[in-house]
């Protein structure tokens, strides 16, 4: 259901970051939403990448959450970066299939 709602947002809080790990960041980023999540994201390359390009923030407290919402909702570059990140990663499945197919033919 969330993937249907992201088109109406400006920033998304992605759950799970205070437990075992975060939920899907790419669904929100595909709609140009910068994302916020808790501190347990180290197993998720997309989360690290989104932070590196300014399209995400990790938070550990309510104060940090409020600050992250304010900063990201006012930053059009964060929104554009999130959307561009997803666009740049399109076609990965086709590349993987091509590599697998090629290695099976050897």
C-alpha positions as YAML, in Angstrom:
chain: A
units: angstrom
residues:
- id: 1
  name: UNK
  ca: [0.00, 0.00, 0.00]
- id: 2
  name: UNK
  ca: [2.86, 2.40, 0.75]
- id: 3
  name: UNK
  ca: [4.11, 2.25, -2.82]
- id: 4
  name: UNK
  ca: [0.75, 3.69, -3.89]
- id: 5
  name: UNK
  ca: [1.00, 6.55, -1.39]
- id: 6
  name: UNK
  ca: [4.58, 7.70, -1.95]
- id: 7
  name: UNK
  ca: [3.56, 9.74, -5.00]
- id: 8
  name: UNK
  ca: [1.79, 12.19, -2.66]
- id: 9
  name: UNK
  ca: [4.66, 12.72, -0.22]
- id: 10
  name: UNK
  ca: [7.66, 15.01, 0.15]
- id: 11
  name: UNK
  ca: [9.79, 12.90, 2.53]
- id: 12
  name: UNK
  ca: [9.43, 9.30, 3.70]
- id: 13
  name: UNK
  ca: [10.27, 7.75, 7.04]
- id: 14
  name: UNK
  ca: [11.30, 4.14, 6.41]
- id: 15
  name: UNK
  ca: [10.61, 1.82, 9.31]
- id: 16
  name: UNK
  ca: [12.69, -0.96, 10.78]
- id: 17
  name: UNK
  ca: [15.87, 1.03, 11.40]
- id: 18
  name: UNK
  ca: [15.76, 0.49, 15.14]
- id: 19
  name: UNK
  ca: [15.38, -3.30, 14.82]
- id: 20
  name: UNK
  ca: [17.10, -5.78, 12.53]
- id: 21
  name: UNK
  ca: [17.29, -3.44, 9.55]
- id: 22
  name: UNK
  ca: [15.35, -1.02, 7.39]
- id: 23
  name: UNK
  ca: [12.51, -1.62, 4.99]
- id: 24
  name: UNK
  ca: [12.60, -0.79, 1.27]
- id: 25
  name: UNK
  ca: [14.12, 2.65, 0.60]
- id: 26
  name: UNK
  ca: [13.91, 2.41, -3.17]
- id: 27
  name: UNK
  ca: [10.11, 2.46, -3.35]
- id: 28
  name: UNK
  ca: [10.05, 5.96, -1.87]
- id: 29
  name: UNK
  ca: [13.17, 7.14, -3.70]
- id: 30
  name: UNK
  ca: [11.62, 6.12, -7.04]
- id: 31
  name: UNK
  ca: [9.02, 8.84, -6.46]
- id: 32
  name: UNK
  ca: [11.70, 11.40, -5.66]
- id: 33
  name: UNK
  ca: [11.21, 11.23, -1.92]
- id: 34
  name: UNK
  ca: [14.26, 11.67, 0.26]
- id: 35
  name: UNK
  ca: [14.21, 9.05, 3.00]
- id: 36
  name: UNK
  ca: [14.81, 8.95, 6.74]
- id: 37
  name: UNK
  ca: [15.53, 5.80, 8.72]
- id: 38
  name: UNK
  ca: [16.98, 4.60, 12.00]
- id: 39
  name: UNK
  ca: [20.61, 3.78, 12.73]
- id: 40
  name: UNK
  ca: [20.60, 0.08, 11.78]
- id: 41
  name: UNK
  ca: [21.08, 0.37, 8.03]
- id: 42
  name: UNK
  ca: [24.68, -0.82, 7.61]
- id: 43
  name: UNK
  ca: [23.63, -4.00, 5.72]
- id: 44
  name: UNK
  ca: [21.83, -1.97, 3.03]
- id: 45
  name: UNK
  ca: [23.97, -0.55, 0.25]
- id: 46
  name: UNK
  ca: [21.12, 1.57, -1.12]
- id: 47
  name: UNK
  ca: [20.76, 3.32, 2.23]
- id: 48
  name: UNK
  ca: [24.49, 4.05, 2.36]
- id: 49
  name: UNK
  ca: [24.41, 5.33, -1.21]
- id: 50
  name: UNK
  ca: [21.38, 7.56, -0.59]
- id: 51
  name: UNK
  ca: [23.06, 9.10, 2.46]
- id: 52
  name: UNK
  ca: [26.24, 9.70, 0.45]
- id: 53
  name: UNK
  ca: [24.36, 11.65, -2.24]
- id: 54
  name: UNK
  ca: [22.32, 13.68, 0.25]
- id: 55
  name: UNK
  ca: [19.02, 11.91, -0.44]
- id: 56
  name: UNK
  ca: [18.70, 10.25, 2.98]
- id: 57
  name: UNK
  ca: [19.41, 10.77, 6.65]
- id: 58
  name: UNK
  ca: [19.81, 8.31, 9.48]
- id: 59
  name: UNK
  ca: [18.38, 9.36, 12.83]
- id: 60
  name: UNK
  ca: [18.68, 8.13, 16.39]
- id: 61
  name: UNK
  ca: [16.27, 10.41, 18.26]
- id: 62
  name: UNK
  ca: [13.05, 12.38, 17.97]
- id: 63
  name: UNK
  ca: [15.02, 15.63, 17.74]
- id: 64
  name: UNK
  ca: [17.07, 14.25, 14.84]
- id: 65
  name: UNK
  ca: [13.86, 13.07, 13.15]
- id: 66
  name: UNK
  ca: [12.30, 16.53, 13.30]
- id: 67
  name: UNK
  ca: [15.50, 18.11, 11.99]
- id: 68
  name: UNK
  ca: [15.81, 15.56, 9.16]
- id: 69
  name: UNK
  ca: [12.21, 16.12, 8.05]
- id: 70
  name: UNK
  ca: [12.75, 19.88, 7.99]
- id: 71
  name: UNK
  ca: [16.07, 19.72, 6.12]
- id: 72
  name: UNK
  ca: [14.98, 17.15, 3.54]
- id: 73
  name: UNK
  ca: [11.54, 18.63, 2.87]
- id: 74
  name: UNK
  ca: [13.12, 21.98, 2.01]
- id: 75
  name: UNK
  ca: [15.87, 20.50, -0.16]
- id: 76
  name: UNK
  ca: [14.86, 20.04, -3.80]
- id: 77
  name: UNK
  ca: [18.31, 18.61, -4.59]
- id: 78
  name: UNK
  ca: [17.66, 15.74, -2.15]
- id: 79
  name: UNK
  ca: [14.46, 14.87, -3.98]
- id: 80
  name: UNK
  ca: [16.14, 15.00, -7.40]
- id: 81
  name: UNK
  ca: [19.08, 12.94, -6.12]
- id: 82
  name: UNK
  ca: [16.76, 10.23, -4.76]
- id: 83
  name: UNK
  ca: [14.92, 9.92, -8.05]
- id: 84
  name: UNK
  ca: [18.13, 10.00, -10.11]
- id: 85
  name: UNK
  ca: [19.67, 7.27, -7.95]
- id: 86
  name: UNK
  ca: [16.83, 4.89, -8.82]
- id: 87
  name: UNK
  ca: [16.97, 5.87, -12.51]
- id: 88
  name: UNK
  ca: [20.71, 5.18, -12.59]
- id: 89
  name: UNK
  ca: [20.20, 1.70, -11.14]
- id: 90
  name: UNK
  ca: [17.52, 0.58, -13.60]
- id: 91
  name: UNK
  ca: [18.44, -2.44, -15.71]
- id: 92
  name: UNK
  ca: [20.43, -4.22, -13.00]
- id: 93
  name: UNK
  ca: [18.33, -7.37, -13.34]
- id: 94
  name: UNK
  ca: [19.00, -7.54, -17.09]
- id: 95
  name: UNK
  ca: [22.73, -7.14, -16.45]
- id: 96
  name: UNK
  ca: [22.72, -9.94, -13.87]
- id: 97
  name: UNK
  ca: [20.79, -12.28, -16.17]
- id: 98
  name: UNK
  ca: [23.21, -11.56, -19.01]
- id: 99
  name: UNK
  ca: [26.20, -12.41, -16.80]
- id: 100
  name: UNK
  ca: [24.57, -15.63, -15.53]
- id: 101
  name: UNK
  ca: [23.58, -16.67, -19.04]
- id: 102
  name: UNK
  ca: [27.07, -15.96, -20.35]
- id: 103
  name: UNK
  ca: [28.76, -17.93, -17.54]
- id: 104
  name: UNK
  ca: [26.41, -20.89, -18.10]
- id: 105
  name: UNK
  ca: [27.44, -21.00, -21.77]
- id: 106
  name: UNK
  ca: [31.15, -21.37, -20.95]
...
